[in-house]
């Protein structure tokens, strides 16, 4: 699944570690999601969406 | 974060206790008990100590899966466990068949757990090669 996580993070000038700490996950998790190697669960997707103040479908896109 | 996570630190403490139990029992057995001794109370007690160490290790792994709140790291761990279980069942089943139908030397069942641990290392390598992250390891 594609996502706009890297762009949204860059707009806020957050490092992967910054985003990981805000989400309460590892930096490896953020990297895996950004690179499309791992699709987050719905609860984590909601946490990401809440953090950026966007709807899930504005961050995660269908292939 | 994963390497510093409290769940990982707890796992490491438990795994060290487990490994100490296994190493101590094997060391004591090698040092104190002659080869091919009868299964008297002493050797059986040492074997129970070794078995307890394995149980503690598996319990520590289960607690880690429950306590880690990072779903990606949990997935890496589950993948490594599946690789380890597959390797262990594959190797022992294959060699067991060879033992059954040929005069090949017997593989002591003591080696099942060390094979599983090797499988965990292999699982970490598979994670590293396919996802770029190795996870926790054995």
N, CA and C atoms of all chains as a GROMACS GRO file, in nm:
protein
  603
    1UNK      N    1   0.084  -0.119   0.000
    1UNK     CA    2   0.000   0.000   0.000
    1UNK      C    3   0.088   0.125   0.000
    2UNK      N    4   0.057   0.219  -0.090
    2UNK     CA    5   0.136   0.343  -0.095
    2UNK      C    6   0.093   0.436   0.018
    3UNK      N    7   0.182   0.526   0.055
    3UNK     CA    8   0.143   0.625   0.157
    3UNK      C    9   0.224   0.753   0.140
    4UNK      N   10   0.176   0.859   0.205
    4UNK     CA   11   0.239   0.991   0.194
    4UNK      C   12   0.314   1.027   0.322
    5UNK      N   13   0.351   0.926   0.397
    5UNK     CA   14   0.410   0.949   0.528
    5UNK      C   15   0.540   1.029   0.518
    6UNK      N   16   0.625   0.992   0.423
    6UNK     CA   17   0.755   1.060   0.412
    6UNK      C   18   0.736   1.209   0.380
    7UNK      N   19   0.639   1.238   0.289
    7UNK     CA   20   0.613   1.378   0.251
    7UNK      C   21   0.558   1.456   0.370
    8UNK      N   22   0.461   1.396   0.438
    8UNK     CA   23   0.400   1.464   0.553
    8UNK      C   24   0.503   1.489   0.664
    9UNK      N   25   0.589   1.391   0.682
    9UNK     CA   26   0.695   1.406   0.784
    9UNK      C   27   0.794   1.516   0.743
   10UNK      N   28   0.830   1.517   0.615
   10UNK     CA   29   0.925   1.617   0.568
   10UNK      C   30   0.867   1.758   0.578
   11UNK      N   31   0.737   1.771   0.553
   11UNK     CA   32   0.673   1.903   0.564
   11UNK      C   33   0.686   1.959   0.705
   12UNK      N   34   0.688   1.871   0.801
   12UNK     CA   35   0.700   1.914   0.943
   12UNK      C   36   0.845   1.912   0.992
   13UNK      N   37   0.935   1.875   0.902
   13UNK     CA   38   1.078   1.867   0.934
   13UNK      C   39   1.104   1.773   1.052
   14UNK      N   40   1.031   1.663   1.051
   14UNK     CA   41   1.051   1.560   1.152
   14UNK      C   42   1.143   1.452   1.096
   15UNK      N   43   1.232   1.402   1.179
   15UNK     CA   44   1.309   1.284   1.140
   15UNK      C   45   1.222   1.160   1.163
   16UNK      N   46   1.269   1.048   1.113
   16UNK     CA   47   1.195   0.923   1.139
   16UNK      C   48   1.187   0.897   1.289
   17UNK      N   49   1.295   0.930   1.359
   17UNK     CA   50   1.297   0.909   1.505
   17UNK      C   51   1.195   0.999   1.573
   18UNK      N   52   1.184   1.125   1.526
   18UNK     CA   53   1.084   1.217   1.583
   18UNK      C   54   0.944   1.159   1.569
   19UNK      N   55   0.915   1.114   1.448
   19UNK     CA   56   0.781   1.059   1.422
   19UNK      C   57   0.759   0.932   1.504
   20UNK      N   58   0.863   0.849   1.512
   20UNK     CA   59   0.851   0.726   1.590
   20UNK      C   60   0.817   0.756   1.736
   21UNK      N   61   0.884   0.855   1.791
   21UNK     CA   62   0.859   0.890   1.932
   21UNK      C   63   0.718   0.944   1.951
   22UNK      N   64   0.671   1.022   1.854
   22UNK     CA   65   0.535   1.076   1.865
   22UNK      C   66   0.431   0.965   1.856
   23UNK      N   67   0.462   0.862   1.780
   23UNK     CA   68   0.367   0.750   1.762
   23UNK      C   69   0.386   0.641   1.868
   24UNK      N   70   0.499   0.643   1.937
   24UNK     CA   71   0.527   0.538   2.035
   24UNK      C   72   0.565   0.406   1.971
   25UNK      N   73   0.635   0.414   1.858
   25UNK     CA   74   0.683   0.292   1.791
   25UNK      C   75   0.833   0.308   1.765
   26UNK      N   76   0.895   0.206   1.708
   26UNK     CA   77   1.038   0.213   1.678
   26UNK      C   78   1.062   0.290   1.548
   27UNK      N   79   1.185   0.341   1.534
   27UNK     CA   80   1.221   0.407   1.409
   27UNK      C   81   1.214   0.308   1.293
   28UNK      N   82   1.248   0.183   1.322
   28UNK     CA   83   1.240   0.080   1.217
   28UNK      C   84   1.097   0.065   1.165
   29UNK      N   85   1.000   0.080   1.256
   29UNK     CA   86   0.859   0.069   1.214
   29UNK      C   87   0.824   0.181   1.117
   30UNK      N   88   0.864   0.303   1.154
   30UNK     CA   89   0.834   0.418   1.066
   30UNK      C   90   0.899   0.397   0.930
   31UNK      N   91   1.024   0.353   0.929
   31UNK     CA   92   1.094   0.330   0.802
   31UNK      C   93   1.024   0.222   0.720
   32UNK      N   94   0.982   0.115   0.787
   32UNK     CA   95   0.916   0.005   0.714
   32UNK      C   96   0.783   0.050   0.655
   33UNK      N   97   0.710   0.135   0.728
   33UNK     CA   98   0.582   0.185   0.675
   33UNK      C   99   0.607   0.281   0.559
   34UNK      N  100   0.701   0.371   0.577
   34UNK     CA  101   0.730   0.469   0.471
   34UNK      C  102   0.772   0.403   0.341
   35UNK      N  103   0.852   0.298   0.352
   35UNK     CA  104   0.903   0.232   0.232
   35UNK      C  105   0.807   0.127   0.177
   36UNK      N  106   0.692   0.113   0.241
   36UNK     CA  107   0.591   0.020   0.193
   36UNK      C  108   0.621  -0.126   0.222
   37UNK      N  109   0.720  -0.151   0.309
   37UNK     CA  110   0.752  -0.290   0.344
   37UNK      C  111   0.653  -0.345   0.445
   38UNK      N  112   0.586  -0.256   0.514
   38UNK     CA  113   0.492  -0.301   0.618
   38UNK      C  114   0.370  -0.210   0.618
   39UNK      N  115   0.253  -0.271   0.615
   39UNK     CA  116   0.127  -0.195   0.625
   39UNK      C  117   0.082  -0.195   0.770
   40UNK      N  118   0.060  -0.076   0.827
   40UNK     CA  119   0.024  -0.072   0.970
   40UNK      C  120  -0.116  -0.127   0.994
   41UNK      N  121  -0.140  -0.168   1.118
   41UNK     CA  122  -0.274  -0.210   1.157
   41UNK      C  123  -0.367  -0.088   1.154
   42UNK      N  124  -0.497  -0.114   1.160
   42UNK     CA  125  -0.593  -0.003   1.160
   42UNK      C  126  -0.573   0.089   1.281
   43UNK      N  127  -0.554   0.035   1.403
   43UNK     CA  128  -0.531   0.126   1.516
   43UNK      C  129  -0.409   0.217   1.497
   44UNK      N  130  -0.299   0.161   1.443
   44UNK     CA  131  -0.180   0.244   1.421
   44UNK      C  132  -0.205   0.344   1.309
   45UNK      N  133  -0.278   0.303   1.206
   45UNK     CA  134  -0.311   0.395   1.097
   45UNK      C  135  -0.394   0.512   1.151
   46UNK      N  136  -0.486   0.484   1.244
   46UNK     CA  137  -0.566   0.590   1.305
   46UNK      C  138  -0.476   0.684   1.386
   47UNK      N  139  -0.378   0.626   1.459
   47UNK     CA  140  -0.287   0.711   1.538
   47UNK      C  141  -0.206   0.803   1.446
   48UNK      N  142  -0.163   0.749   1.332
   48UNK     CA  143  -0.088   0.829   1.235
   48UNK      C  144  -0.177   0.940   1.180
   49UNK      N  145  -0.299   0.902   1.146
   49UNK     CA  146  -0.392   1.001   1.090
   49UNK      C  147  -0.421   1.111   1.192
   50UNK      N  148  -0.444   1.071   1.317
   50UNK     CA  149  -0.472   1.171   1.422
   50UNK      C  150  -0.353   1.265   1.441
   51UNK      N  151  -0.232   1.209   1.435
   51UNK     CA  152  -0.112   1.290   1.456
   51UNK      C  153  -0.099   1.398   1.350
   52UNK      N  154  -0.132   1.360   1.224
   52UNK     CA  155  -0.120   1.458   1.116
   52UNK      C  156  -0.250   1.536   1.095
   53UNK      N  157  -0.353   1.503   1.167
   53UNK     CA  158  -0.480   1.574   1.153
   53UNK      C  159  -0.546   1.550   1.019
   54UNK      N  160  -0.528   1.431   0.967
   54UNK     CA  161  -0.584   1.398   0.835
   54UNK      C  162  -0.665   1.269   0.844
   55UNK      N  163  -0.745   1.244   0.741
   55UNK     CA  164  -0.816   1.116   0.734
   55UNK      C  165  -0.718   1.008   0.688
   56UNK      N  166  -0.745   0.885   0.726
   56UNK     CA  167  -0.656   0.775   0.687
   56UNK      C  168  -0.637   0.770   0.535
   57UNK      N  169  -0.747   0.789   0.461
   57UNK     CA  170  -0.736   0.777   0.316
   57UNK      C  171  -0.659   0.894   0.254
   58UNK      N  172  -0.631   0.999   0.331
   58UNK     CA  173  -0.547   1.108   0.281
   58UNK      C  174  -0.399   1.076   0.300
   59UNK      N  175  -0.370   0.971   0.375
   59UNK     CA  176  -0.229   0.932   0.400
   59UNK      C  177  -0.197   0.801   0.328
   60UNK      N  178  -0.288   0.705   0.337
   60UNK     CA  179  -0.266   0.574   0.276
   60UNK      C  180  -0.350   0.562   0.150
   61UNK      N  181  -0.284   0.521   0.042
   61UNK     CA  182  -0.348   0.518  -0.090
   61UNK      C  183  -0.353   0.376  -0.142
   62UNK      N  184  -0.458   0.349  -0.217
   62UNK     CA  185  -0.467   0.217  -0.280
   62UNK      C  186  -0.358   0.202  -0.384
   63UNK      N  187  -0.307   0.079  -0.400
   63UNK     CA  188  -0.204   0.053  -0.503
   63UNK      C  189  -0.263   0.074  -0.641
   64UNK      N  190   1.488   0.225   1.916
   64UNK     CA  191   1.397   0.209   2.029
   64UNK      C  192   1.381   0.063   2.071
   65UNK      N  193   1.374  -0.024   1.970
   65UNK     CA  194   1.345  -0.164   2.000
   65UNK      C  195   1.448  -0.224   2.094
   66UNK      N  196   1.576  -0.190   2.073
   66UNK     CA  197   1.680  -0.250   2.154
   66UNK      C  198   1.678  -0.196   2.296
   67UNK      N  199   1.612  -0.081   2.320
   67UNK     CA  200   1.609  -0.020   2.452
   67UNK      C  201   1.471  -0.035   2.517
   68UNK      N  202   1.380  -0.094   2.448
   68UNK     CA  203   1.243  -0.105   2.497
   68UNK      C  204   1.241  -0.186   2.627
   69UNK      N  205   1.161  -0.141   2.726
   69UNK     CA  206   1.156  -0.216   2.853
   69UNK      C  207   1.121  -0.364   2.834
   70UNK      N  208   1.036  -0.393   2.738
   70UNK     CA  209   1.000  -0.533   2.712
   70UNK      C  210   1.124  -0.612   2.669
   71UNK      N  211   1.208  -0.547   2.588
   71UNK     CA  212   1.331  -0.615   2.544
   71UNK      C  213   1.426  -0.636   2.660
   72UNK      N  214   1.436  -0.536   2.748
   72UNK     CA  215   1.526  -0.551   2.864
   72UNK      C  216   1.478  -0.664   2.954
   73UNK      N  217   1.347  -0.672   2.973
   73UNK     CA  218   1.294  -0.782   3.055
   73UNK      C  219   1.321  -0.916   2.987
   74UNK      N  220   1.300  -0.921   2.856
   74UNK     CA  221   1.326  -1.044   2.783
   74UNK      C  222   1.473  -1.086   2.800
   75UNK      N  223   1.562  -0.989   2.789
   75UNK     CA  224   1.705  -1.020   2.797
   75UNK      C  225   1.741  -1.076   2.934
   76UNK      N  226   1.685  -1.018   3.040
   76UNK     CA  227   1.712  -1.070   3.175
   76UNK      C  228   1.664  -1.214   3.187
   77UNK      N  229   1.544  -1.240   3.135
   77UNK     CA  230   1.488  -1.374   3.146
   77UNK      C  231   1.568  -1.472   3.061
   78UNK      N  232   1.609  -1.431   2.942
   78UNK     CA  233   1.685  -1.520   2.854
   78UNK      C  234   1.822  -1.552   2.914
   79UNK      N  235   1.881  -1.454   2.981
   79UNK     CA  236   2.011  -1.479   3.045
   79UNK      C  237   1.995  -1.582   3.157
   80UNK      N  238   1.886  -1.570   3.236
   80UNK     CA  239   1.860  -1.668   3.343
   80UNK      C  240   1.841  -1.806   3.283
   81UNK      N  241   1.769  -1.812   3.173
   81UNK     CA  242   1.745  -1.939   3.105
   81UNK      C  243   1.875  -2.000   3.055
   82UNK      N  244   1.955  -1.917   2.986
   82UNK     CA  245   2.082  -1.966   2.930
   82UNK      C  246   2.174  -2.013   3.043
   83UNK      N  247   2.174  -1.941   3.155
   83UNK     CA  248   2.258  -1.980   3.268
   83UNK      C  249   2.217  -2.117   3.320
   84UNK      N  250   2.087  -2.141   3.326
   84UNK     CA  251   2.035  -2.270   3.373
   84UNK      C  252   2.080  -2.383   3.280
   85UNK      N  253   2.070  -2.358   3.150
   85UNK     CA  254   2.107  -2.461   3.052
   85UNK      C  255   2.258  -2.487   3.054
   86UNK      N  256   2.335  -2.379   3.052
   86UNK     CA  257   2.481  -2.394   3.050
   86UNK      C  258   2.529  -2.460   3.178
   87UNK      N  259   2.471  -2.422   3.293
   87UNK     CA  260   2.512  -2.481   3.421
   87UNK      C  261   2.482  -2.630   3.423
   88UNK      N  262   2.365  -2.669   3.375
   88UNK     CA  263   2.330  -2.811   3.378
   88UNK      C  264   2.418  -2.892   3.285
   89UNK      N  265   2.446  -2.839   3.167
   89UNK     CA  266   2.532  -2.911   3.072
   89UNK      C  267   2.674  -2.917   3.126
   90UNK      N  268   2.721  -2.806   3.183
   90UNK     CA  269   2.856  -2.804   3.239
   90UNK      C  270   2.871  -2.902   3.354
   91UNK      N  271   2.773  -2.902   3.444
   91UNK     CA  272   2.776  -2.994   3.558
   91UNK      C  273   2.772  -3.140   3.512
   92UNK      N  274   2.685  -3.165   3.413
   92UNK     CA  275   2.672  -3.302   3.363
   92UNK      C  276   2.803  -3.349   3.300
   93UNK      N  277   2.865  -3.260   3.222
   93UNK     CA  278   2.991  -3.296   3.157
   93UNK      C  279   3.100  -3.322   3.261
   94UNK      N  280   3.097  -3.242   3.366
   94UNK     CA  281   3.203  -3.245   3.466
   94UNK      C  282   3.184  -3.360   3.566
   95UNK      N  283   3.059  -3.386   3.604
   95UNK     CA  284   3.034  -3.477   3.716
   95UNK      C  285   2.984  -3.616   3.676
   96UNK      N  286   2.921  -3.627   3.560
   96UNK     CA  287   2.855  -3.753   3.529
   96UNK      C  288   2.926  -3.824   3.413
   97UNK      N  289   2.974  -3.946   3.437
   97UNK     CA  290   3.042  -4.019   3.328
   97UNK      C  291   2.943  -4.052   3.215
   98UNK      N  292   2.999  -4.067   3.096
   98UNK     CA  293   2.914  -4.105   2.982
   98UNK      C  294   2.847  -4.240   3.008
   99UNK      N  295   2.727  -4.255   2.955
   99UNK     CA  296   2.651  -4.380   2.963
   99UNK      C  297   2.618  -4.421   3.107
  100UNK      N  298   2.598  -4.323   3.194
  100UNK     CA  299   2.554  -4.352   3.331
  100UNK      C  300   2.409  -4.396   3.330
  101UNK      N  301   2.366  -4.473   3.429
  101UNK     CA  302   2.223  -4.507   3.438
  101UNK      C  303   2.141  -4.382   3.474
  102UNK      N  304   2.013  -4.384   3.437
  102UNK     CA  305   1.930  -4.265   3.463
  102UNK      C  306   1.889  -4.254   3.611
  103UNK      N  307   1.984  -4.227   3.695
  103UNK     CA  308   1.957  -4.214   3.839
  103UNK      C  309   1.912  -4.070   3.869
  104UNK      N  310   1.892  -4.045   3.998
  104UNK     CA  311   1.833  -3.916   4.038
  104UNK      C  312   1.919  -3.796   3.996
  105UNK      N  313   2.051  -3.807   4.010
  105UNK     CA  314   2.139  -3.695   3.979
  105UNK      C  315   2.129  -3.649   3.834
  106UNK      N  316   2.154  -3.741   3.738
  106UNK     CA  317   2.142  -3.700   3.597
  106UNK      C  318   2.002  -3.650   3.561
  107UNK      N  319   1.899  -3.714   3.617
  107UNK     CA  320   1.762  -3.670   3.585
  107UNK      C  321   1.739  -3.529   3.640
  108UNK      N  322   1.791  -3.500   3.759
  108UNK     CA  323   1.775  -3.365   3.816
  108UNK      C  324   1.845  -3.262   3.728
  109UNK      N  325   1.964  -3.296   3.678
  109UNK     CA  326   2.035  -3.203   3.589
  109UNK      C  327   1.958  -3.183   3.459
  110UNK      N  328   1.900  -3.292   3.409
  110UNK     CA  329   1.821  -3.282   3.286
  110UNK      C  330   1.698  -3.193   3.308
  111UNK      N  331   1.636  -3.206   3.426
  111UNK     CA  332   1.521  -3.121   3.458
  111UNK      C  333   1.562  -2.974   3.465
  112UNK      N  334   1.684  -2.948   3.515
  112UNK     CA  335   1.733  -2.810   3.522
  112UNK      C  336   1.749  -2.755   3.380
  113UNK      N  337   1.804  -2.838   3.291
  113UNK     CA  338   1.819  -2.796   3.151
  113UNK      C  339   1.682  -2.774   3.086
  114UNK      N  340   1.589  -2.866   3.112
  114UNK     CA  341   1.455  -2.852   3.055
  114UNK      C  342   1.385  -2.728   3.107
  115UNK      N  343   1.406  -2.697   3.235
  115UNK     CA  344   1.346  -2.576   3.292
  115UNK      C  345   1.401  -2.452   3.222
  116UNK      N  346   1.531  -2.456   3.190
  116UNK     CA  347   1.591  -2.343   3.118
  116UNK      C  348   1.524  -2.322   2.984
  117UNK      N  349   1.496  -2.430   2.913
  117UNK     CA  350   1.429  -2.418   2.782
  117UNK      C  351   1.288  -2.361   2.800
  118UNK      N  352   1.216  -2.412   2.902
  118UNK     CA  353   1.081  -2.362   2.927
  118UNK      C  354   1.083  -2.212   2.960
  119UNK      N  355   1.182  -2.171   3.039
  119UNK     CA  356   1.193  -2.029   3.074
  119UNK      C  357   1.216  -1.946   2.947
  120UNK      N  358   1.299  -2.001   2.858
  120UNK     CA  359   1.330  -1.929   2.733
  120UNK      C  360   1.203  -1.910   2.647
  121UNK      N  361   1.127  -2.017   2.635
  121UNK     CA  362   1.004  -2.008   2.556
  121UNK      C  363   0.905  -1.913   2.624
  122UNK      N  364   0.894  -1.922   2.757
  122UNK     CA  365   0.806  -1.831   2.830
  122UNK      C  366   0.852  -1.686   2.811
  123UNK      N  367   0.985  -1.663   2.816
  123UNK     CA  368   1.037  -1.527   2.796
  123UNK      C  369   1.002  -1.476   2.657
  124UNK      N  370   1.010  -1.564   2.556
  124UNK     CA  371   0.974  -1.524   2.420
  124UNK      C  372   0.826  -1.489   2.412
  125UNK      N  373   0.743  -1.571   2.478
  125UNK     CA  374   0.598  -1.545   2.477
  125UNK      C  375   0.567  -1.412   2.547
  126UNK      N  376   0.631  -1.387   2.660
  126UNK     CA  377   0.608  -1.261   2.732
  126UNK      C  378   0.653  -1.143   2.646
  127UNK      N  379   0.763  -1.161   2.572
  127UNK     CA  380   0.812  -1.052   2.486
  127UNK      C  381   0.706  -1.019   2.380
  128UNK      N  382   0.647  -1.123   2.322
  128UNK     CA  383   0.544  -1.099   2.220
  128UNK      C  384   0.424  -1.026   2.280
  129UNK      N  385   0.392  -1.057   2.405
  129UNK     CA  386   0.278  -0.993   2.470
  129UNK      C  387   0.313  -0.849   2.512
  130UNK      N  388   0.434  -0.830   2.563
  130UNK     CA  389   0.469  -0.701   2.623
  130UNK      C  390   0.516  -0.596   2.522
  131UNK      N  391   0.571  -0.640   2.407
  131UNK     CA  392   0.619  -0.543   2.310
  131UNK      C  393   0.499  -0.473   2.247
  132UNK      N  394   0.497  -0.340   2.250
  132UNK     CA  395   0.381  -0.268   2.198
  132UNK      C  396   0.406  -0.212   2.059
  133UNK      N  397   0.512  -0.260   1.995
  133UNK     CA  398   0.544  -0.216   1.860
  133UNK      C  399   0.509  -0.331   1.766
  134UNK      N  400   0.403  -0.311   1.688
  134UNK     CA  401   0.350  -0.423   1.608
  134UNK      C  402   0.448  -0.471   1.500
  135UNK      N  403   0.530  -0.380   1.447
  135UNK     CA  404   0.627  -0.422   1.345
  135UNK      C  405   0.735  -0.511   1.406
  136UNK      N  406   0.786  -0.472   1.524
  136UNK     CA  407   0.887  -0.554   1.590
  136UNK      C  408   0.828  -0.690   1.631
  137UNK      N  409   0.699  -0.689   1.669
  137UNK     CA  410   0.634  -0.816   1.703
  137UNK      C  411   0.626  -0.905   1.579
  138UNK      N  412   0.595  -0.845   1.465
  138UNK     CA  413   0.586  -0.925   1.342
  138UNK      C  414   0.723  -0.986   1.307
  139UNK      N  415   0.830  -0.907   1.325
  139UNK     CA  416   0.964  -0.960   1.297
  139UNK      C  417   0.992  -1.081   1.386
  140UNK      N  418   0.952  -1.070   1.514
  140UNK     CA  419   0.976  -1.179   1.608
  140UNK      C  420   0.896  -1.304   1.568
  141UNK      N  421   0.771  -1.284   1.531
  141UNK     CA  422   0.688  -1.398   1.491
  141UNK      C  423   0.745  -1.465   1.366
  142UNK      N  424   0.791  -1.385   1.271
  142UNK     CA  425   0.852  -1.442   1.150
  142UNK      C  426   0.974  -1.525   1.185
  143UNK      N  427   1.059  -1.474   1.277
  143UNK     CA  428   1.179  -1.549   1.317
  143UNK      C  429   1.141  -1.680   1.384
  144UNK      N  430   1.037  -1.675   1.469
  144UNK     CA  431   0.992  -1.797   1.537
  144UNK      C  432   0.941  -1.899   1.435
  145UNK      N  433   0.870  -1.852   1.334
  145UNK     CA  434   0.820  -1.945   1.230
  145UNK      C  435   0.936  -2.009   1.154
  146UNK      N  436   1.038  -1.928   1.120
  146UNK     CA  437   1.154  -1.984   1.050
  146UNK      C  438   1.223  -2.087   1.139
  147UNK      N  439   1.240  -2.053   1.268
  147UNK     CA  440   1.306  -2.145   1.361
  147UNK      C  441   1.228  -2.275   1.377
  148UNK      N  442   1.097  -2.263   1.389
  148UNK     CA  443   1.014  -2.382   1.405
  148UNK      C  444   1.017  -2.467   1.279
  149UNK      N  445   1.012  -2.400   1.164
  149UNK     CA  446   1.019  -2.474   1.037
  149UNK      C  447   1.150  -2.546   1.022
  150UNK      N  448   1.260  -2.477   1.053
  150UNK     CA  449   1.392  -2.540   1.042
  150UNK      C  450   1.401  -2.661   1.136
  151UNK      N  451   1.357  -2.641   1.261
  151UNK     CA  452   1.367  -2.749   1.360
  151UNK      C  453   1.284  -2.870   1.317
  152UNK      N  454   1.160  -2.848   1.279
  152UNK     CA  455   1.075  -2.960   1.238
  152UNK      C  456   1.128  -3.025   1.110
  153UNK      N  457   1.176  -2.943   1.018
  153UNK     CA  458   1.228  -2.997   0.892
  153UNK      C  459   1.351  -3.083   0.913
  154UNK      N  460   1.446  -3.029   0.991
  154UNK     CA  461   1.571  -3.103   1.014
  154UNK      C  462   1.545  -3.231   1.092
  155UNK      N  463   1.468  -3.220   1.202
  155UNK     CA  464   1.447  -3.338   1.286
  155UNK      C  465   1.360  -3.444   1.216
  156UNK      N  466   1.261  -3.399   1.141
  156UNK     CA  467   1.177  -3.496   1.069
  156UNK      C  468   1.257  -3.568   0.961
  157UNK      N  469   1.339  -3.490   0.889
  157UNK     CA  470   1.420  -3.550   0.782
  157UNK      C  471   1.520  -3.648   0.841
  158UNK      N  472   1.592  -3.601   0.945
  158UNK     CA  473   1.693  -3.690   1.002
  158UNK      C  474   1.627  -3.809   1.072
  159UNK      N  475   1.510  -3.786   1.132
  159UNK     CA  476   1.436  -3.895   1.196
  159UNK      C  477   1.400  -4.004   1.095
  160UNK      N  478   1.361  -3.961   0.976
  160UNK     CA  479   1.328  -4.058   0.870
  160UNK      C  480   1.453  -4.136   0.829
  161UNK      N  481   1.563  -4.064   0.816
  161UNK     CA  482   1.689  -4.129   0.780
  161UNK      C  483   1.727  -4.232   0.888
  162UNK      N  484   1.710  -4.191   1.016
  162UNK     CA  485   1.740  -4.283   1.127
  162UNK      C  486   1.651  -4.407   1.121
  163UNK      N  487   1.526  -4.385   1.083
  163UNK     CA  488   1.426  -4.492   1.084
  163UNK      C  489   1.457  -4.600   0.981
  164UNK      N  490   1.507  -4.559   0.866
  164UNK     CA  491   1.519  -4.655   0.756
  164UNK      C  492   1.662  -4.691   0.722
  165UNK      N  493   1.758  -4.630   0.792
  165UNK     CA  494   1.899  -4.660   0.764
  165UNK      C  495   1.974  -4.684   0.895
  166UNK      N  496   2.102  -4.706   0.882
  166UNK     CA  497   2.186  -4.724   1.001
  166UNK      C  498   2.260  -4.595   1.036
  167UNK      N  499   2.206  -4.483   0.992
  167UNK     CA  500   2.270  -4.354   1.020
  167UNK      C  501   2.277  -4.332   1.171
  168UNK      N  502   2.377  -4.256   1.218
  168UNK     CA  503   2.387  -4.230   1.363
  168UNK      C  504   2.266  -4.154   1.415
  169UNK      N  505   2.233  -4.179   1.542
  169UNK     CA  506   2.119  -4.114   1.606
  169UNK      C  507   2.151  -3.969   1.640
  170UNK      N  508   2.056  -3.881   1.616
  170UNK     CA  509   2.070  -3.742   1.658
  170UNK      C  510   2.008  -3.729   1.797
  171UNK      N  511   2.088  -3.700   1.901
  171UNK     CA  512   2.029  -3.686   2.035
  171UNK      C  513   1.923  -3.575   2.036
  172UNK      N  514   1.809  -3.602   2.098
  172UNK     CA  515   1.702  -3.502   2.100
  172UNK      C  516   1.743  -3.378   2.179
  173UNK      N  517   1.850  -3.389   2.256
  173UNK     CA  518   1.903  -3.271   2.325
  173UNK      C  519   1.927  -3.157   2.226
  174UNK      N  520   1.961  -3.191   2.102
  174UNK     CA  521   1.999  -3.088   2.006
  174UNK      C  522   1.880  -3.017   1.942
  175UNK      N  523   1.759  -3.056   1.978
  175UNK     CA  524   1.641  -2.990   1.919
  175UNK      C  525   1.640  -2.841   1.953
  176UNK      N  526   1.663  -2.808   2.080
  176UNK     CA  527   1.659  -2.667   2.119
  176UNK      C  528   1.773  -2.586   2.057
  177UNK      N  529   1.898  -2.638   2.059
  177UNK     CA  530   2.003  -2.563   1.988
  177UNK      C  531   1.970  -2.541   1.840
  178UNK      N  532   1.907  -2.641   1.775
  178UNK     CA  533   1.869  -2.622   1.634
  178UNK      C  534   1.766  -2.510   1.622
  179UNK      N  535   1.672  -2.508   1.717
  179UNK     CA  536   1.569  -2.401   1.716
  179UNK      C  537   1.635  -2.264   1.732
  180UNK      N  538   1.736  -2.256   1.821
  180UNK     CA  539   1.806  -2.128   1.839
  180UNK      C  540   1.879  -2.087   1.711
  181UNK      N  541   1.940  -2.186   1.645
  181UNK     CA  542   2.003  -2.154   1.516
  181UNK      C  543   1.898  -2.104   1.418
  182UNK      N  544   1.779  -2.164   1.425
  182UNK     CA  545   1.668  -2.121   1.340
  182UNK      C  546   1.628  -1.977   1.367
  183UNK      N  547   1.634  -1.936   1.495
  183UNK     CA  548   1.601  -1.796   1.528
  183UNK      C  549   1.704  -1.702   1.465
  184UNK      N  550   1.830  -1.744   1.467
  184UNK     CA  551   1.933  -1.661   1.402
  184UNK      C  552   1.907  -1.654   1.252
  185UNK      N  553   1.871  -1.770   1.194
  185UNK     CA  554   1.839  -1.773   1.051
  185UNK      C  555   1.717  -1.684   1.023
  186UNK      N  556   1.618  -1.690   1.113
  186UNK     CA  557   1.499  -1.606   1.097
  186UNK      C  558   1.533  -1.458   1.099
  187UNK      N  559   1.625  -1.420   1.188
  187UNK     CA  560   1.668  -1.280   1.193
  187UNK      C  561   1.737  -1.241   1.062
  188UNK      N  562   1.816  -1.336   1.008
  188UNK     CA  563   1.884  -1.309   0.881
  188UNK      C  564   1.781  -1.293   0.768
  189UNK      N  565   1.680  -1.380   0.768
  189UNK     CA  566   1.574  -1.371   0.666
  189UNK      C  567   1.504  -1.236   0.677
  190UNK      N  568   1.474  -1.194   0.801
  190UNK     CA  569   1.412  -1.062   0.822
  190UNK      C  570   1.502  -0.951   0.766
  191UNK      N  571   1.631  -0.961   0.796
  191UNK     CA  572   1.724  -0.858   0.751
  191UNK      C  573   1.729  -0.852   0.598
  192UNK      N  574   1.732  -0.970   0.536
  192UNK     CA  575   1.744  -0.973   0.390
  192UNK      C  576   1.614  -0.932   0.320
  193UNK      N  577   1.500  -0.962   0.379
  193UNK     CA  578   1.374  -0.934   0.311
  193UNK      C  579   1.311  -0.802   0.352
  194UNK      N  580   1.332  -0.760   0.477
  194UNK     CA  581   1.268  -0.636   0.525
  194UNK      C  582   1.370  -0.528   0.567
  195UNK      N  583   1.497  -0.568   0.576
  195UNK     CA  584   1.598  -0.470   0.614
  195UNK      C  585   1.618  -0.455   0.762
  196UNK      N  586   1.536  -0.526   0.843
  196UNK     CA  587   1.550  -0.520   0.989
  196UNK      C  588   1.556  -0.663   1.042
  197UNK      N  589   1.651  -0.688   1.132
  197UNK     CA  590   1.666  -0.824   1.180
  197UNK      C  591   1.575  -0.857   1.297
  198UNK      N  592   1.528  -0.755   1.370
  198UNK     CA  593   1.448  -0.784   1.490
  198UNK      C  594   1.540  -0.816   1.606
  199UNK      N  595   1.489  -0.894   1.699
  199UNK     CA  596   1.559  -0.915   1.825
  199UNK      C  597   1.662  -1.027   1.819
  200UNK      N  598   1.636  -1.132   1.741
  200UNK     CA  599   1.725  -1.249   1.741
  200UNK      C  600   1.685  -1.347   1.850
  201UNK      N  601   1.771  -1.449   1.874
  201UNK     CA  602   1.736  -1.554   1.970
  201UNK      C  603   1.746  -1.504   2.112
   0.00000   0.00000   0.00000
